[in-house]
Amino acid sequence: MNYKDLEIWQLSREVVIELHKMSLELQNLKCMKKAARSEDQVNQLNQIL
């Protein structure tokens, strides 16, 4: 039996992929916050974060 056939491995892989996608999105939002020029833009991004 291959470890990739185990349900726990498949489930954990899905979770890791989703976490990675979310971490990439969070980095993008933080960069947008740094680039925000007005206080309104910063406040809008803070609501998202």
DRENLO-479889 format. One record per residue: residue number from 1; residue in three letters; z, y, x of N, C-alpha, C, CB in turn. Coordinates in Angstrom, 2 decimals, always signed. Glycine has a CB too. Example, Ala and Ser with C-alpha at 12.3 -4.5 7.8 and 13.67 -1.06 7.14 Angstrom:
<fises>
+-------+------+---------+---------+---------+---------+---------+---------+---------+---------+---------+---------+---------+---------+
: kevex : gupa :    n.zz :    n.yy :    n.xx :   ca.zz :   ca.yy :   ca.xx :    c.zz :    c.yy :    c.xx :   cb.zz :   cb.yy :   cb.xx :
+-------+------+---------+---------+---------+---------+---------+---------+---------+---------+---------+---------+---------+---------+
:     1 :  Ala :   +7.80 :   -5.69 :  +13.19 :   +7.80 :   -4.50 :  +12.30 :   +7.80 :   -3.30 :  +13.20 :   +9.05 :   -4.47 :  +11.31 :
:     2 :  Ser :   +7.08 :   -2.25 :  +12.85 :   +7.14 :   -1.06 :  +13.67 :   +7.87 :   +0.03 :  +12.90 :   +5.72 :   -0.60 :  +14.08 :
+-------+------+---------+---------+---------+---------+---------+---------+---------+---------+---------+---------+---------+---------+
</fises>
This chain:
<fises>
+-------+------+---------+---------+---------+---------+---------+---------+---------+---------+---------+---------+---------+---------+
: kevex : gupa :    n.zz :    n.yy :    n.xx :   ca.zz :   ca.yy :   ca.xx :    c.zz :    c.yy :    c.xx :   cb.zz :   cb.yy :   cb.xx :
+-------+------+---------+---------+---------+---------+---------+---------+---------+---------+---------+---------+---------+---------+
:     1 :  Met :   +0.00 :   -1.18 :   +0.84 :   +0.00 :   +0.00 :   +0.00 :   +0.00 :   +1.25 :   +0.89 :   +1.22 :   -0.01 :   -0.96 :
:     2 :  Asn :   -0.86 :   +2.16 :   +0.56 :   -0.99 :   +3.41 :   +1.28 :   +0.02 :   +4.43 :   +0.72 :   -2.44 :   +3.96 :   +1.17 :
:     3 :  Tyr :   +0.63 :   +5.23 :   +1.58 :   +1.62 :   +6.21 :   +1.11 :   +1.00 :   +7.24 :   +0.17 :   +2.26 :   +6.93 :   +2.30 :
:     4 :  Lys :   -0.29 :   +7.49 :   +0.31 :   -0.96 :   +8.46 :   -0.56 :   -1.11 :   +7.93 :   -1.99 :   -2.32 :   +8.81 :   +0.00 :
:     5 :  Asp :   -0.91 :   +6.66 :   -2.16 :   -0.98 :   +6.06 :   -3.50 :   +0.33 :   +6.22 :   -4.26 :   -1.35 :   +4.59 :   -3.40 :
:     6 :  Leu :   +1.39 :   +6.57 :   -3.56 :   +2.69 :   +6.70 :   -4.21 :   +2.73 :   +7.96 :   -5.07 :   +3.81 :   +6.73 :   -3.16 :
:     7 :  Glu :   +3.32 :   +7.82 :   -6.24 :   +3.39 :   +8.95 :   -7.17 :   +4.19 :  +10.11 :   -6.58 :   +4.02 :   +8.51 :   -8.49 :
:     8 :  Ile :   +5.27 :   +9.81 :   -5.87 :   +6.09 :  +10.87 :   -5.30 :   +5.31 :  +11.69 :   -4.27 :   +7.34 :  +10.28 :   -4.64 :
:     9 :  Trp :   +4.46 :  +11.03 :   -3.52 :   +3.64 :  +11.75 :   -2.54 :   +2.64 :  +12.65 :   -3.25 :   +2.91 :  +10.75 :   -1.61 :
:    10 :  Gln :   +2.01 :  +12.14 :   -4.28 :   +1.03 :  +12.93 :   -5.02 :   +1.66 :  +14.14 :   -5.69 :   +0.34 :  +12.06 :   -6.07 :
:    11 :  Leu :   +2.84 :  +13.94 :   -6.29 :   +3.54 :  +15.05 :   -6.95 :   +3.99 :  +16.10 :   -5.94 :   +4.75 :  +14.52 :   -7.73 :
:    12 :  Ser :   +4.54 :  +15.66 :   -4.83 :   +5.01 :  +16.61 :   -3.83 :   +3.84 :  +17.37 :   -3.21 :   +5.81 :  +15.89 :   -2.75 :
:    13 :  Arg :   +2.72 :  +16.73 :   -3.05 :   +1.54 :  +17.40 :   -2.52 :   +1.09 :  +18.51 :   -3.46 :   +0.40 :  +16.39 :   -2.29 :
:    14 :  Glu :   +1.08 :  +18.24 :   -4.75 :   +0.71 :  +19.25 :   -5.74 :   +1.65 :  +20.46 :   -5.66 :   +0.72 :  +18.66 :   -7.16 :
:    15 :  Val :   +2.94 :  +20.18 :   -5.52 :   +3.92 :  +21.26 :   -5.45 :   +3.71 :  +22.09 :   -4.19 :   +5.35 :  +20.68 :   -5.48 :
:    16 :  Val :   +3.48 :  +21.44 :   -3.09 :   +3.27 :  +22.15 :   -1.82 :   +2.03 :  +23.04 :   -1.90 :   +3.15 :  +21.15 :   -0.65 :
:    17 :  Ile :   +0.99 :  +22.55 :   -2.49 :   -0.24 :  +23.34 :   -2.62 :   +0.00 :  +24.57 :   -3.49 :   -1.38 :  +22.48 :   -3.20 :
:    18 :  Glu :   +0.71 :  +24.40 :   -4.60 :   +1.02 :  +25.53 :   -5.48 :   +1.92 :  +26.56 :   -4.78 :   +1.70 :  +25.04 :   -6.75 :
:    19 :  Leu :   +2.91 :  +26.09 :   -4.04 :   +3.78 :  +27.00 :   -3.29 :   +2.99 :  +27.78 :   -2.26 :   +4.90 :  +26.23 :   -2.62 :
:    20 :  His :   +2.09 :  +27.12 :   -1.59 :   +1.27 :  +27.79 :   -0.59 :   +0.41 :  +28.88 :   -1.22 :   +0.37 :  +26.76 :   +0.14 :
:    21 :  Lys :   -0.19 :  +28.58 :   -2.36 :   -1.00 :  +29.58 :   -3.06 :   -0.15 :  +30.78 :   -3.47 :   -1.67 :  +28.96 :   -4.30 :
:    22 :  Met :   +1.05 :  +30.52 :   -3.96 :   +1.93 :  +31.61 :   -4.37 :   +2.36 :  +32.45 :   -3.17 :   +3.17 :  +31.06 :   -5.10 :
:    23 :  Ser :   +2.61 :  +31.82 :   -2.04 :   +3.02 :  +32.57 :   -0.85 :   +1.89 :  +33.46 :   -0.36 :   +3.48 :  +31.61 :   +0.26 :
:    24 :  Leu :   +0.67 :  +32.98 :   -0.47 :   -0.47 :  +33.81 :   -0.07 :   -0.61 :  +35.01 :   -1.00 :   -1.77 :  +32.98 :   -0.07 :
:    25 :  Glu :   -0.40 :  +34.79 :   -2.29 :   -0.49 :  +35.89 :   -3.25 :   +0.62 :  +36.91 :   -3.00 :   -0.39 :  +35.35 :   -4.69 :
:    26 :  Leu :   +1.81 :  +36.44 :   -2.67 :   +2.93 :  +37.34 :   -2.39 :   +2.63 :  +38.21 :   -1.17 :   +4.22 :  +36.54 :   -2.16 :
:    27 :  Gln :   +2.02 :  +37.63 :   -0.16 :   +1.64 :  +38.41 :   +1.02 :   +0.65 :  +39.50 :   +0.65 :   +1.05 :  +37.49 :   +2.11 :
:    28 :  Asn :   -0.30 :  +39.16 :   -0.22 :   -1.29 :  +40.16 :   -0.65 :   -0.62 :  +41.30 :   -1.41 :   -2.37 :  +39.51 :   -1.53 :
:    29 :  Leu :   +0.34 :  +40.97 :   -2.26 :   +1.03 :  +42.00 :   -3.03 :   +1.86 :  +42.91 :   -2.11 :   +1.93 :  +41.37 :   -4.09 :
:    30 :  Lys :   +2.48 :  +42.32 :   -1.10 :   +3.26 :  +43.13 :   -0.17 :   +2.35 :  +44.07 :   +0.62 :   +4.05 :  +42.23 :   +0.79 :
:    31 :  Cys :   +1.19 :  +43.60 :   +0.99 :   +0.23 :  +44.46 :   +1.70 :   -0.24 :  +45.59 :   +0.80 :   -0.97 :  +43.64 :   +2.21 :
:    32 :  Met :   -0.46 :  +45.29 :   -0.48 :   -0.87 :  +46.31 :   -1.42 :   +0.24 :  +47.35 :   -1.58 :   -1.21 :  +45.68 :   -2.78 :
:    33 :  Lys :   +1.49 :  +46.90 :   -1.58 :   +2.60 :  +47.82 :   -1.72 :   +2.66 :  +48.77 :   -0.53 :   +3.93 :  +47.04 :   -1.85 :
:    34 :  Lys :   +2.44 :  +48.26 :   +0.66 :   +2.45 :  +49.11 :   +1.86 :   +1.31 :  +50.12 :   +1.81 :   +2.34 :  +48.25 :   +3.12 :
:    35 :  Ala :   +0.19 :  +49.72 :   +1.23 :   -0.98 :  +50.59 :   +1.18 :   -0.92 :  +51.56 :   +0.00 :   -2.24 :  +49.75 :   +1.10 :
:    36 :  Ala :   +0.00 :  +51.35 :   -0.94 :   +0.08 :  +52.21 :   -2.12 :   +0.39 :  +53.64 :   -1.69 :   +1.16 :  +51.69 :   -3.10 :
:    37 :  Arg :   -0.31 :  +54.57 :   -2.28 :   -0.18 :  +55.96 :   -1.86 :   +0.79 :  +56.74 :   -2.75 :   -1.54 :  +56.63 :   -1.88 :
:    38 :  Ser :   +0.85 :  +56.42 :   -4.01 :   +1.72 :  +57.19 :   -4.90 :   +2.94 :  +56.37 :   -5.31 :   +0.95 :  +57.64 :   -6.15 :
:    39 :  Glu :   +3.95 :  +57.07 :   -5.78 :   +5.17 :  +56.39 :   -6.23 :   +4.89 :  +55.54 :   -7.46 :   +6.28 :  +57.42 :   -6.54 :
:    40 :  Asp :   +3.96 :  +55.98 :   -8.32 :   +3.59 :  +55.19 :   -9.50 :   +2.99 :  +53.85 :   -9.10 :   +2.60 :  +55.98 :  -10.38 :
:    41 :  Gln :   +2.13 :  +53.87 :   -8.09 :   +1.53 :  +52.61 :   -7.63 :   +2.61 :  +51.68 :   -7.08 :   +0.46 :  +52.88 :   -6.55 :
:    42 :  Val :   +3.55 :  +52.22 :   -6.33 :   +4.64 :  +51.41 :   -5.77 :   +5.48 :  +50.82 :   -6.90 :   +5.52 :  +52.25 :   -4.83 :
:    43 :  Asn :   +5.79 :  +51.62 :   -7.91 :   +6.59 :  +51.14 :   -9.04 :   +5.87 :  +50.03 :   -9.80 :   +6.91 :  +52.29 :   -9.98 :
:    44 :  Gln :   +4.57 :  +50.16 :   -9.96 :   +3.80 :  +49.11 :  -10.65 :   +3.85 :  +47.81 :   -9.85 :   +2.33 :  +49.56 :  -10.85 :
:    45 :  Leu :   +3.72 :  +47.90 :   -8.55 :   +3.75 :  +46.70 :   -7.72 :   +5.16 :  +46.11 :   -7.69 :   +3.29 :  +47.02 :   -6.29 :
:    46 :  Asn :   +6.20 :  +46.94 :   -7.73 :   +7.57 :  +46.43 :   -7.77 :   +7.82 :  +45.63 :   -9.02 :   +8.57 :  +47.58 :   -7.67 :
:    47 :  Gln :   +7.22 :  +46.03 :  -10.13 :   +7.38 :  +45.28 :  -11.39 :   +6.75 :  +43.90 :  -11.27 :   +6.74 :  +46.05 :  -12.56 :
:    48 :  Ile :   +5.67 :  +43.80 :  -10.54 :   +5.01 :  +42.50 :  -10.35 :   +5.88 :  +41.61 :   -9.46 :   +3.60 :  +42.69 :   -9.72 :
:    49 :  Leu :   +6.42 :  +42.18 :   -8.39 :   +7.23 :  +41.42 :   -7.47 :   +8.57 :  +41.13 :   -8.10 :   +7.41 :  +42.17 :   -6.14 :
+-------+------+---------+---------+---------+---------+---------+---------+---------+---------+---------+---------+---------+---------+
</fises>
